[in-house]
Amino acid sequence: MSDGQEWLEVESVDLEAQGVAHRVDGAGAGKVVFIEGALPGERVQCSVSRKKNNWEQGQLSALARESSQRVRPSCPHFGLHATACGGCKMQHLHPAAQVAVKQRVLEDNLQHLAKVRSALMLRPIEGPAWGYRWRARLSVRHVAKKGVVLVGFHERKSRYVADMTVCPVLPPEVSALLPRLRELIGAMEQRDRLPQIELAVGDGVTALVLRHLQPLSAADGGRLRAFGAAHGVQWWLQPQGPDSVHLLDEGGPPLDYALPEFGLRMPFKPTDFTQVNPYINRVLVGRALTLLDPQPAERVIDWFCGLGNFTLPLATRACQVLGIEGSPTLVQRARDNAAAAGLGAKTRFEARNLFEIGLADVQAAGDAERWLVDPPREGAFALAKALADWQSAGQGAGPGAEGAGWQPPRRIVYVSCNPATLARDAGLLVHQAGYRCSAAGVVNMFPHTAHVESLAVFDREAD
């Protein structure tokens, strides 16, 4: 430690995978200490790097009692040193314990931020701990002074690219390409103008999107083609924004993924949003539909529908599904996917700004017995507030008014990638909109990271 050698008892870990302890000796007794690398149940010393009036932050420096859940990290680039890869934060914690930590984070957010307690905690959705990451954005940097090219994630708390040669969370065949990608970029004429490679793996295709700030030379195009042929990679080019992405050479197999339980294949572009973890996504879609329980005669609305990851499976169960998304381009892509799957007659898609809608907009979408809500990290505050507004206005508009007779959904399944915004929206739904939280559970979409995905079920209380 920078100011003494006090031993600390680690009580828990926070959302950033830091051990949490309290000082018990000296003038700072009772102060919270956040310790990188420490685990619950351990007795540790730490080297303090930041001090505030109510808390301190530091790194594990000595370990007197080790947690039974501590494991040896599988990645040689994981660690506390400054040049370690910052992609993972929990490799030193057993995967099962990681899930328990994330479940505690979900429960704490619901209880402390929203004063909401789920009637049932669902069994966590888990999958492979390694080789799961089928989507990734790899930074590229040519370090001229050292004569090397780096390809990988950023270093811990840094804008610099980590010096990586393997990455166990990527598919093994992609991890093995990292040294070869370094060699490829190093041989290219435009190596100083190639800042990023985006990875998107489909069921039968590995796509790499090369971001280039200047037009590629014919020689560099030839290098990419030779690399693709040698390693079974499909190259895409991105000269500007995401909409500029295009295949280096037309043809080849399509980029898609399967939802076999529903007999569906979902085409996508490598810059489209799709779930990072295909194994978990398949289970998540099935679990969400089981919890939503759409009936053959019912209408469902899928808010934040994206490419139709939930919309199309819902259309195999419900009478009609309305998918709503903010981007007109995504809406058209979802519409095309539905048509290709033979579900065009059972689906409809609309483009709306889902962060600025109000009660009138929600009513205009029409009655639906059930909602599926899958927002980005910002959450679905506008939707929750619209339902709360309906409740506070005396449950609907007066006779003859627009929206008269409209009824809110009886059940909502909310898929979340941010437990804080889920808690915020849950507070509105439970305390102001007339719902109860029937079930909630975590989804371990990103093993070894502190990222918490979850889903919750809200049922409308009987009037």
VEXTORTOR-327624 format. One record per residue (C-alpha): x, z, y. Coordinates in Angstrom, 1 decimal, padded with zeros to 4 digits. Each point is the difference from the previous one (the first is absolute). Layout:
((X Z Y))
...
This chain:
((000.0 000.0 000.0))
((001.0 -000.5 003.6))
((-000.8 003.6 001.0))
((000.4 002.1 -003.1))
((-000.4 000.1 -003.8))
((-003.6 001.2 -000.4))
((-001.5 -000.9 -003.4))
((-003.5 -001.5 000.3))
((-002.8 000.0 -002.5))
((-001.7 -003.5 -000.1))
((-003.7 000.4 -000.1))
((-001.3 -003.6 000.0))
((000.8 -003.5 001.1))
((-001.6 -001.9 002.9))
((-001.2 -003.6 000.3))
((003.6 -001.1 000.7))
((001.2 001.5 -003.2))
((001.9 002.8 001.8))
((000.1 003.5 -001.4))
((-001.8 002.6 002.1))
((001.3 003.5 000.4))
((-000.1 002.9 002.4))
((002.8 002.0 001.4))
((-000.2 003.7 -001.0))
((003.1 001.4 001.7))
((001.3 000.3 003.6))
((-001.6 -000.9 003.3))
((-001.5 -003.2 -001.4))
((-002.0 001.8 -002.7))
((-003.2 -001.8 -000.9))
((001.1 -003.4 001.4))
((-000.8 -003.0 -002.1))
((002.9 -001.9 -001.4))
((-000.3 -003.6 -001.3))
((002.7 -000.8 -002.5))
((000.8 -003.5 -001.2))
((000.8 -000.1 -003.7))
((-001.5 003.5 -000.9))
((-002.8 000.5 -002.4))
((-002.7 002.7 -000.5))
((001.2 003.1 -001.8))
((003.7 -000.6 000.9))
((002.3 002.5 001.8))
((002.1 -002.0 002.4))
((002.2 000.0 003.0))
((-000.3 -002.8 002.6))
((002.1 -001.6 002.7))
((-002.2 000.0 003.1))
((-000.1 -003.2 002.1))
((-002.9 000.6 002.3))
((-001.4 003.2 001.5))
((-003.2 000.6 001.9))
((-001.8 003.3 001.0))
((-002.2 000.0 -003.0))
((001.8 -002.0 -002.6))
((003.4 -001.3 -001.2))
((001.0 -003.0 -002.1))
((003.0 -000.5 -002.2))
((001.5 -001.2 -003.2))
((000.6 001.8 -003.3))
((003.5 001.3 -000.1))
((000.1 002.5 -002.8))
((-002.3 000.7 -003.0))
((-000.2 003.4 -001.7))
((-003.1 -000.6 -002.1))
((-001.1 -003.4 -001.1))
((-003.6 -001.2 -000.5))
((-001.0 -000.9 -003.5))
((-001.5 -003.1 001.5))
((003.3 -001.3 001.4))
((001.2 -003.1 -001.7))
((003.0 -002.3 000.3))
((-000.8 -003.0 002.3))
((000.1 -003.3 -001.8))
((001.2 -002.0 003.0))
((003.6 000.2 001.0))
((-001.0 -000.7 003.6))
((-002.3 003.1 000.3))
((001.4 003.1 001.7))
((000.2 002.1 003.2))
((003.1 -001.7 001.5))
((-000.5 -002.2 003.1))
((000.6 -003.3 -001.8))
((-002.4 000.7 -002.9))
((-003.0 -002.4 -000.3))
((-003.1 001.4 001.8))
((-002.5 -001.7 -002.2))
((-000.7 003.0 -002.3))
((-000.2 003.7 000.8))
((-001.0 001.7 -003.2))
((002.3 -001.4 -002.8))
((001.4 003.6 -000.5))
((-003.5 001.2 -000.9))
((-001.6 -000.6 -003.4))
((-002.7 -002.8 000.3))
((-002.8 002.3 -001.2))
((001.0 002.6 002.6))
((000.0 -002.7 002.7))
((-003.7 -000.7 -000.9))
((-000.8 003.7 000.2))
((001.6 000.1 003.5))
((-002.0 -003.0 001.2))
((-003.3 001.6 -001.4))
((000.8 003.2 001.9))
((000.6 -002.1 003.2))
((-003.4 -001.7 -000.4))
((-001.8 003.4 -000.6))
((001.8 001.6 002.9))
((-000.9 -002.8 002.4))
((-003.7 000.0 -001.0))
((-000.2 003.8 000.2))
((002.1 000.8 003.1))
((-000.6 -003.1 002.1))
((-003.6 -000.7 -000.9))
((-001.3 003.3 -001.5))
((-001.2 -002.0 -003.0))
((000.4 000.9 -003.6))
((-000.6 -002.6 -002.7))
((-002.5 001.1 -002.6))
((002.2 -001.6 -002.7))
((003.7 -000.8 000.0))
((000.5 -003.2 -002.0))
((002.7 -000.6 -002.5))
((002.9 -001.7 001.9))
((000.5 -003.7 -000.6))
((003.6 -000.4 -001.2))
((002.1 -002.9 -001.4))
((003.6 -001.0 -000.7))
((002.5 002.0 002.1))
((002.6 -002.9 000.1))
((-000.2 -003.7 000.5))
((-003.4 000.2 001.6))
((000.7 -001.4 003.5))
((-001.2 -003.6 -000.1))
((-000.1 -000.2 003.8))
((003.0 000.9 002.3))
((001.5 -001.0 003.3))
((003.8 -000.1 -000.3))
((002.1 -000.1 003.1))
((003.0 -002.3 000.1))
((003.2 000.6 002.1))
((003.2 -001.9 000.1))
((002.8 002.5 000.8))
((002.6 -002.4 001.4))
((002.7 002.7 000.5))
((-000.2 001.0 -003.7))
((-000.7 -003.5 -001.3))
((-003.0 001.0 -002.0))
((-003.8 -000.6 000.0))
((-002.3 002.9 -000.6))
((-003.5 -000.5 -001.5))
((-002.3 002.9 -000.5))
((-001.9 002.9 001.7))
((001.2 001.9 003.0))
((002.3 003.0 -000.2))
((-001.6 003.5 000.4))
((-001.2 000.4 003.6))
((001.9 -003.0 001.1))
((-000.4 -003.7 001.1))
((003.0 -001.0 -002.2))
((-000.5 -001.6 -003.3))
((001.1 002.0 -003.1))
((002.8 -001.4 -002.1))
((-002.1 -000.5 -003.1))
((000.8 -001.8 -003.3))
((-003.0 001.2 -002.0))
((-003.5 001.3 000.7))
((-001.7 001.6 -003.0))
((-003.5 000.0 001.6))
((000.1 -003.8 000.2))
((-000.7 -002.1 -003.1))
((003.2 000.0 -002.1))
((000.5 -003.8 000.4))
((-000.3 000.3 003.8))
((002.3 003.0 000.1))
((002.6 -002.1 -001.8))
((-000.3 -002.6 002.7))
((001.2 002.2 002.8))
((003.8 -000.7 -000.4))
((-000.8 -003.7 -000.5))
((-002.1 -000.1 003.2))
((002.9 001.5 001.9))
((002.2 -002.8 -001.3))
((-002.6 -002.6 000.8))
((-000.5 001.1 003.6))
((003.7 000.4 000.5))
((000.5 -003.7 -000.9))
((-002.7 -001.3 002.3))
((000.8 -001.6 003.4))
((-002.7 002.0 001.7))
((000.9 003.4 -001.5))
((-000.1 001.7 003.4))
((-003.5 -001.2 000.7))
((-001.7 001.1 -003.2))
((-001.4 003.5 000.7))
((-002.4 000.6 -002.9))
((-001.0 -001.0 -003.5))
((-003.5 001.0 -001.1))
((-000.8 000.4 -003.7))
((-003.3 -000.7 -001.5))
((-000.4 -000.1 -003.8))
((-003.0 -001.5 -001.7))
((-000.9 000.1 -003.6))
((002.2 -003.0 -000.8))
((001.9 -000.7 003.2))
((002.7 001.8 002.0))
((-000.2 -001.2 003.6))
((002.6 000.7 002.7))
((-000.8 -000.7 003.6))
((003.0 -000.7 002.2))
((-000.4 000.8 003.7))
((002.2 -002.3 002.0))
((000.4 -000.1 003.7))
((001.4 -003.5 000.1))
((-000.8 -003.2 -002.0))
((001.9 000.0 -003.3))
((002.6 -002.7 -000.6))
((-000.4 -002.4 -002.9))
((003.0 001.7 -001.7))
((-001.7 003.5 000.3))
((-003.3 -001.5 -001.4))
((002.0 -001.3 -002.9))
((001.5 003.5 -000.6))
((-003.4 001.5 -000.1))
((-001.3 -002.6 -002.5))
((003.0 000.5 -002.3))
((-000.5 003.8 000.1))
((-003.7 -000.4 -000.7))
((000.6 -002.2 -003.0))
((002.7 002.3 -001.4))
((-002.0 003.2 000.3))
((-003.6 -001.1 -000.2))
((-000.8 000.8 003.6))
((-002.6 -001.8 002.2))
((001.3 -000.2 003.5))
((-002.2 000.1 003.1))
((001.1 -000.4 003.6))
((-001.2 001.9 003.0))
((001.4 -001.5 003.3))
((-002.4 002.0 002.2))
((-002.9 002.4 -000.6))
((-001.7 000.6 -003.3))
((-002.3 -003.0 000.5))
((003.0 -002.3 000.0))
((000.9 000.8 -003.6))
((000.3 -003.0 -002.3))
((001.5 -001.1 -003.3))
((003.5 -001.4 000.2))
((-001.2 -002.6 -002.5))
((-003.6 -000.7 -000.8))
((-001.2 000.4 -003.6))
((000.8 002.6 -002.6))
((-002.3 002.7 -001.4))
((-002.4 001.8 002.2))
((000.7 003.5 001.4))
((-002.8 002.3 -001.3))
((-000.8 003.1 -001.9))
((-002.6 000.9 -002.6))
((-002.8 002.5 -000.1))
((-000.6 -000.4 -003.7))
((-002.8 002.5 -000.4))
((-002.1 -002.2 002.3))
((001.3 -003.4 -001.2))
((001.4 -000.8 003.4))
((003.2 -001.5 001.4))
((000.8 000.7 003.6))
((002.1 -002.7 001.8))
((002.1 001.1 003.0))
((002.8 -001.0 002.3))
((003.2 002.0 -000.1))
((-000.6 001.4 003.6))
((-003.6 001.0 -000.8))
((-000.8 003.7 -000.4))
((-000.2 000.8 -003.7))
((000.6 003.3 -001.7))
((003.7 000.8 -000.7))
((-000.7 001.3 -003.5))
((-002.0 -002.4 -002.2))
((-000.3 002.5 -002.9))
((-001.6 002.6 002.3))
((-002.2 -002.5 001.8))
((-001.7 -001.1 -003.3))
((-000.8 003.6 -000.8))
((-001.0 000.7 003.6))
((-002.5 -002.8 000.2))
((-001.6 001.0 -003.3))
((-000.1 003.7 001.0))
((-001.5 -000.8 003.4))
((-002.7 -002.2 -001.5))
((-000.8 002.6 -002.6))
((-000.4 002.7 002.7))
((-002.0 -002.3 002.3))
((-002.2 -001.0 -003.0))
((-001.7 -003.1 001.5))
((-003.2 -001.0 -001.8))
((-001.0 -003.6 -000.7))
((-002.8 000.0 002.5))
((001.9 001.7 002.8))
((001.8 -001.4 003.1))
((003.5 001.3 000.9))
((002.2 -000.2 003.1))
((003.8 -000.2 -000.4))
((001.5 001.1 003.4))
((003.6 -001.2 000.6))
((-000.4 -002.4 -002.9))
((003.3 -001.9 000.4))
((000.3 -002.8 -002.5))
((-002.8 001.4 -002.1))
((001.9 002.5 -002.3))
((-003.1 002.1 -000.3))
((-002.6 -002.5 001.2))
((000.3 -002.4 -002.9))
((-000.1 002.7 -002.7))
((-003.0 001.5 001.8))
((-001.8 -003.3 -000.1))
((000.3 000.0 -003.8))
((-002.1 003.2 -000.1))
((-002.3 000.0 003.1))
((-002.7 -002.4 001.2))
((001.7 -000.9 003.3))
((003.2 001.1 001.7))
((000.9 -000.4 003.7))
((003.7 000.1 000.7))
((001.1 000.8 003.6))
((003.5 -000.4 001.3))
((001.6 -000.2 003.5))
((001.9 -003.2 -000.5))
((-001.9 -003.3 -000.1))
((002.9 -001.5 -002.0))
((-000.3 002.7 -002.7))
((-003.8 -000.4 000.0))
((000.4 -003.7 -000.8))
((002.6 000.8 -002.7))
((-002.4 002.5 -001.6))
((-002.8 -002.5 000.2))
((002.2 -002.6 -001.8))
((000.9 002.6 -002.7))
((-003.6 000.8 -000.6))
((-000.9 -003.7 -000.3))
((002.9 -000.7 -002.4))
((-001.2 003.0 -002.2))
((-003.6 -001.4 000.0))
((-001.3 002.9 002.1))
((-000.8 -001.9 003.2))
((-003.7 000.5 -000.4))
((000.3 003.8 -000.5))
((002.4 000.6 002.9))
((000.0 -000.4 003.8))
((002.8 000.6 002.4))
((000.2 000.8 003.7))
((002.7 000.6 002.5))
((-000.4 003.1 002.3))
((002.3 002.4 001.8))
((-000.5 003.0 -002.2))
((001.7 002.3 002.4))
((-002.4 -000.6 002.9))
((-003.4 -000.4 -001.8))
((-002.9 002.4 000.8))
((-003.3 000.9 -001.6))
((-001.7 -003.2 001.1))
((002.7 -002.1 -001.7))
((-000.3 002.1 -003.2))
((-003.8 -000.4 000.0))
((000.4 -003.8 000.6))
((001.9 -000.2 -003.3))
((-003.2 001.1 -001.7))
((-001.0 002.5 -002.5))
((002.2 000.7 -003.0))
((-000.3 002.7 -002.6))
((003.7 000.4 -000.3))
((003.1 -000.5 002.1))
((003.6 -000.6 -001.1))
((002.4 000.9 002.9))
((003.7 -000.9 -000.3))
((001.6 000.2 003.5))
((003.7 -000.1 001.1))
((001.8 003.2 001.1))
((-002.1 000.2 003.2))
((-003.0 000.9 -002.2))
((-003.7 -000.9 000.5))
((-000.9 002.3 003.0))
((-002.4 -002.5 001.5))
((-002.0 -000.3 -003.2))
((-000.2 003.7 -000.5))
((-001.0 000.5 003.7))
((-002.8 -002.6 -000.3))
((-001.5 002.0 -002.9))
((000.4 003.2 001.9))
((-001.7 -001.6 003.0))
((-002.9 -001.1 -002.1))
((-000.4 003.5 -001.3))
((000.2 001.6 003.4))
((-002.5 -002.5 001.5))
((-002.7 001.3 -002.2))
((000.7 -002.3 -003.0))
((-000.6 -003.4 001.4))
((-001.5 -002.0 002.8))
((-003.6 000.2 001.1))
((-002.8 -002.4 -000.9))
((000.7 -003.5 001.0))
((003.6 000.7 001.0))
((002.9 -002.0 -001.5))
((001.1 001.7 -003.1))
((-003.3 001.7 -000.6))
((-000.5 000.9 -003.7))
((003.8 -000.3 -000.7))
((001.3 002.5 -002.5))
((003.6 001.1 -000.5))
((001.6 -000.4 -003.5))
((-000.7 002.7 -002.6))
((003.6 -000.1 -001.3))
((003.3 -000.9 001.6))
((003.3 -000.4 -001.8))
((002.8 000.3 002.5))
((003.5 -001.3 -001.1))
((002.7 001.4 002.3))
((003.7 -000.5 000.6))
((000.2 002.9 002.5))
((-001.3 003.5 -000.9))
((-000.1 001.0 003.7))
((-002.4 -002.8 001.1))
((-002.0 000.5 -003.2))
((-000.5 003.7 000.9))
((-000.9 -000.9 003.5))
((-002.7 -002.5 -001.2))
((-001.1 002.4 -002.7))
((-000.7 002.7 002.6))
((-002.3 -002.4 001.8))
((-001.8 -001.1 -003.1))
((-000.5 003.6 -001.3))
((-000.6 002.0 003.1))
((-001.9 -002.6 002.1))
((-001.3 -002.9 -002.1))
((-001.7 001.9 -002.8))
((002.3 -000.7 -002.9))
((001.8 002.3 -002.5))
((003.4 -000.7 -001.5))
((-000.9 -000.4 -003.7))
((003.5 -000.8 -001.3))
((003.5 -000.8 001.1))
((003.4 -000.7 -001.6))
((003.4 -001.4 000.6))
((001.3 -003.5 -001.0))
((003.8 -000.1 -000.6))
((000.4 -003.5 001.3))
((003.6 000.7 001.2))
((001.9 002.3 -002.5))
((003.1 001.7 001.4))
((-001.2 -000.4 003.6))
((-002.0 002.5 002.1))
((-002.8 -002.6 000.5))
((-003.4 001.4 -001.0))
((-002.8 -002.3 -001.0))
((-003.3 001.4 -001.0))
((-003.7 -000.7 -000.5))
((-003.1 002.1 000.8))
((-003.7 -000.2 -000.8))
((-002.6 001.0 002.6))
((-003.7 000.3 -001.0))
((-002.8 000.3 002.5))
((-001.8 003.3 -000.1))
((-003.7 -000.4 -000.8))
((-002.2 000.0 003.2))
